[in-house]
Amino acid sequence: MNPEILSGGVWQEQSEEFIKRLGQLDGVRLPAERRYQNRENWRERQIETSVIDKIRSMF
């Protein structure tokens, strides 16, 4: 099924509006939404030294 044919050629506009409305519903979380939000957060993070040591021991 081709969404472009089924939508009458306006699939892009319809899907963007659908996703926008879907994201406004309570309890709905879109795939990768948290990942995109986390990419915008560039604050410094504290990582326990035991975790860093464990990662380094793997190499």
N, C-alpha and C positions, 0 to 999 in steps of 0.2 A: 504494500500500500504506500503510495506516494503522498505525503502530506501536502505537497504543493498542489497536486491535482485535486485532492479532496477538499482543500480550503478555498479553491477558486483563485489561487495565486496570491493569497494574503496570509499564508501560513506564518511568516515571521511576525507580523503585527499581532495575529491572534495568539500565538504562543507566548509572546512577551506579556500581553495583557493577562493571560491565564496564569502564568507563573507569578506575576505581580499580585493578583488576587489570591492565589493559593497561599502565598507567603504571609498574607495578612490574617489568615485564619488562625484562631487560637490552637496551640498544640502542634501546628504543622511546621516541620523543619525540612527544608529542601536539601537534597544531597549536596555535600561539600560546602554548605553555608557556613559552618563553623570554621572550616579551613580558610575560606576567603576572609572572614572576619579576623582570624588570627594573623593573617598576612599583613593586615593593616596595623597591627599592634607591634611596634618595634621597640618596646621598652626592654630594658635589661632584665635578665632572668637569673635567679640564683639556682645553681645546680649543685647538689650535694657532691662532695669530693669522692665519696664512695662510688657514685654512679660514673663519674669521669674515670676513675681508676679501673672500674670494671670494663668500660668501653675500651680503654687503652690496652688492657690485658688481652683483648681479642685480636689485636694486630701484631 
